[in-house]
C-alpha cells in the first residue's frame, strides 16, 4: 500500500514537472523573440530564466524517471535515488552563468543605451507573468519533492522577474529613462542568485548527509520507551527528498526474545511514523549480557 502511494506521488510529480517544463519553453520562445525584437535586455533575461527553468525541469524529470525504474541490486543497494539531489544541485549551478550574462549585458546597456519598445515589451512580460502564475498553481501543493521545491523557487523568481520587467517598461514609457531596463535586469539576476542558493543549499544538505531532524530529539524519544537503557548511536539522513534512512544502536533491559522483538518493533514504528524514516535499522544489545540482535525494516 505504501509503495503504491509512493509511486502515485512520483507519477504526479513527473506530470507536474512535465507540464511546467512545457509552459516555460513556450514562455522562453515568446519572451526571447520579444526581447530581441523590442531591444529589452530585461525581457531577454526573463526569457533566459524561463529557459534554464525548463532545462532544470527536464533534468529533474530524467532523474525521477531513472530513479523510479532502477531497482536496488547488489551494487546499487538503494537504487539511483541520489540522482534527484544531484539533478537539483546541477540546476542550481546552471543558474550561475545566466547571472553573469545578465550583469554583463546590463553593464553594456548602461554604457550604450538602446531604443526599447516599452508597451510591447510590457505586454509580452504580462503574458510571461500569466504563464508563471499558472505554473505555480500546477506545481504547488501540501507536500513537494526536492525537485518540485526547486521548480517552485524558480517559478517564484520568474514571477518576480516578470513583474519587474512590466514595471520597468512602464517607467520607460512615462519617464523616458532607459536605465530602468538594465537596472531591472540586475534585479532579475539577484532573484536568480536567490533561487540558486536555495536549491544548492537543499540539495547540498542531502549530499552532505545533514540530518533532517534533531538527532538529540530522536535519542530522547527512544529513551522514553520502556525497556531502553541507553541509546549508543543514532543517525538519520536522506538519500533523496523522498527516501529517509535511520539507524539506531540501543542497549535494552529486556529479558526474553518476545520482549526484545516487541521493543524492536516499537522503536522501528516510532522512527517510521514520527520521523518519516522509510528504511530503519535497529541494533539491540542487552545491557546485561552483551547479546545483540539486529532488525531491518
N, C-alpha and C positions, 0 to 999 in steps of 0.2 A: 504493500500500500504506500509506504513512504517513498520507495523507489519510483513508483508510478507518479507520485506527486512531484518529485524532483524532475522527472522527465517532462511533465506538463509545464512546470515553471521554466525549464530550459527552452522548450518549444515556444512558449510565449515570449521569452527574452529574445530568441532568434528572430521571431516575427517582428517584434518592435524595432530591433536594430536594423532589420532589412527595410522596413517602411521608412524609418528616419534617414537611412543612407540614401534611399531613392529621392526623398524630399530635398535633401541637401545637395544632391547632384543637379537637380533641376534648378535650385536656387543659385548654385555656383555658376552655371552656364548663363543664366539671365543676368546676374549681377556683374560677372566679368565682362560680358558683352556691353552692358550699360556703362561700366566704369571706363572701358576703353573708348567707347563712342562719345561719352559726355565729359571725359577728362578728369574724373574724380578718383584720386588715389585712395580716399576713404572707402569708396564703394568697391574698388579693387581689393582693398584689404578685407572687407567684409566677405567678398566672394572667395578669397583665398582661405579665409577662416572656414567657410562652408565646405570648401574642397577638402581641407585637411580633416574636418569633421567626418566627411563621407569616407575618406580613406581610413580614419580611425574605426568607424563602424564596420567597414569591410574586414579589417584586421580582427576586430572583436568577433565578428561572425565566423571567420575562419578558425579562431581559437575555440569557440564554443562547439563548432561542427566537429573538429578533430578530437577535442577532449571528450565529447559525448560518444564518439564512435570508436574510441580506443579503449579496449577492455584491459584491466590490470593483468600483468603476466609476471613471469619470473624476474624480468629486468625492470619493468615499469610497474612497480607494485601498487602505485596509486593511479595508474593510467597517465594521461597527459594533462591533468587538471592545472598544472603550473603554467600552461600556455596562456591562461586567462590573465594572470597578473603580468606576464611577460608582454602580452599584446597591449595591455593598459599602459605599461611603462614606456613602450615604444611610441604609443600615441602621444604621451606627454612630451617625449623627446622631439618628436616630429614637429611640434609647435614652435620650437626654438628658431629654426631658420626662417620661418614665416615672420617672426617678430623682427629679426634682423633686416629682412627685406622691407618691411613696413617703415621702420625707423629710418633706414637709408633713403627710401623713396620720399618720405615726408621731408627729410632734410633737403633733398634736391628740389622739391616743390616750394620749400621756404626760400631757397636761393633764387629759383626761377619759376615764379607763379605762372599757371596756365589758365586758359579760359575754361570755365565749367558751365554746364547746363544744370543749374540747381534744381529747378522744378522737376525735370525728367528724372534726374538722379534721385530726388526725394521719393518720387513715385515708385521707382524700382526698389529702393530701400524699404518702402512701406510694404511692397509685395514680399520682400525677404522677411520682414517682421511677421507677416501673417504666416508664412511657412514655418518660421521658428516657433511661433505660438502653437501651431498645430503639432509640431514635433514634440514640444514639451508636454502637450496633452497626451500624446501617444506613449511617451517613454516613462512618465511619472507614475508612481504607484506607492503602495504602503511599504513594499519591500523590493529593493532593487539590487541586482548583482553589481559587482565591481565595474564591469563594462557598461552597464546601464547607468550607474552613477557617473562614470566618466562621460558618457553621452549627455547626461543631464547637465554636468558642469559646462561642457562645450556649448550646449544649447542656450544656457543662461548667458554665456559670453556672447553668443551670436545675437541673442535678443537685445542685449545692451548695446552691441555694436550697431545694429540696425537703427535703434533709437538715436544713437549718437550721430549717425550719418544723416538722418532726417533733420535733426536739429541744426547740424552744421550747414546743410543746404538751405534751410530757411534763413539762417544768419547771413549767408552769402546773398540770397535773393533780396533781403531787405536792408542790408548794410553795405553790400558790395565788397566786404573783406574776404579775400581769397585765402587768408591764413587759417580760416576755420576748417578748411579741408585737411591740410597736413596735421593740424592740431588734433582733429578728430581721429586721424589715422594712428597717431601716437597713443591716444586714449584706448583705441581698439587693441593696439599692441600690448598695453598694460593689462587689459582684460584677458588677452590670450595668455600672458605670463601667469596670471592668477589661475587660469584653467589648468595650465601645465603643471604648476606647483601642486595643486590639489591632487591631480592624477598621479604624479610621480610619488607624492607623499603616501598615498593609499597603497599603491602597488609596491612601493619600496618597503612599507611596513610588513607586507606579506612575504616578500623575498627575504627580508632580514629576520623573519620569524618573531616579530613583535607580538606579544600575547594580546588578543582582542579583549580580554577581560583581566581583572586583577587576580593574579595567582595567589596573593595573600588571602583574598576573599574565598577563593576555592579551597585553600588549605583549612581556613577557619570553618567553612561549611562542612567539610568532611570530618573535622574533629568533633563536630556536634553530633555525629552519628554514634549510636550505642555500639560498643564493641571495638571502636577505633582507639588505639593507644597513642600513636603518633603518625604524622604524615612526613615520611622521609624525603619524598621528592614529588614534584608536581609540575607538569608542563602542559600548556595549551597553545596551539598555534594553528595557522591556516595554510592550507595548500592552495586554496583559491577562495574567492568570496563565498562559495557555496559548499566548501568542504573543510570542516574544522576537526582537528585531531587533539586528543587528550590522553596523557599517560600519568598515572599516579602510582607511588610506591608507599604502601601503608603497613604499619605494624599493628596487629589486631590482638584482641583479648578473647577470641572465640576458642571454644573447647571441642567442638565437633565439626565434622565435614559439612553437615547441613547448615550450621550457624555461619560457617565461613562462606558457603555458596550464597546464602541469603545476604550477607554483608557485601559480597562482591556485586550482587545484583542491585543492591541498594545504592552503592557508590556509582555504578555504571548508569543507573537511571537518573540520578541527580546530575551527573555530568552531561547527560544527553538532554534532559528536559529543562534544566535551569541554566546551562551554559552552552546549549546548542552544539554539543560535540557530536559529530557524525561517526567517528571511529574512536573507540575508547579501549585503552589497555589498562588493566588494574593488576598490580602486583601486591599480593597479600603475604606478609611474613608474620608468623606467630611471635609475639613479644616474648614468649617463654621458651620455645623450643628452637626457633630459627627455621622451622619448616616453611617452605614457600610454595605458593600456588599462583599461577598467572592465568588471567582470563582476558580474552579479547572479545569486543562486541562491535 
